[in-house]
């Protein structure tokens, strides 16, 4: 009986230690609209990278933080062939973008005002870069087995929203 209690005490201590470590690591709850969409999360010190794989090419995911704050850098990697439309919102602010299938040029706007494009001076400016399957920058569309990398602007997280919602449309479905 004493051995059993000792084992339970050790297990409780191990679980307690595990729980303490888990608190130090950023955690996120991911909700996708389709069962075959998947989001991989990689967290490094002050950076969270969300790699979105969407076979159908049109969808949405909600990323909810479990920690008190967001990472300093929040990066999305959309594994799509093209990006007809991209939208991210924190509930108050919405940033949208489109990447031309003709020349790879990016259009970026805020709060539905497509006729008022954002420029690099805006706190909501969002860099969208394309990478090939070997991780090298590319300008070629369709992006075969590569991804669109989007570093979300810090201004989107200023009020520390509980979650963000990401929508995308791949024009090569």
Secondary structure, DSSP 8 states (H G I E B T S, - for coil): -HHHHHHHHHHHHHHHHHHHHHHHS--EEEEESSTT-EEEEEEETTEEEEEEE-SSSEEEEEEEE-SSS--SEEEEEEE-S--SEEEEE-SS-EEEEEE-TTT--EEEEETT-TTS---TTSTT--EEEEE-TTS-B---SS-TT-EEEEE--GGGGTT--SEEEEEEE-S--
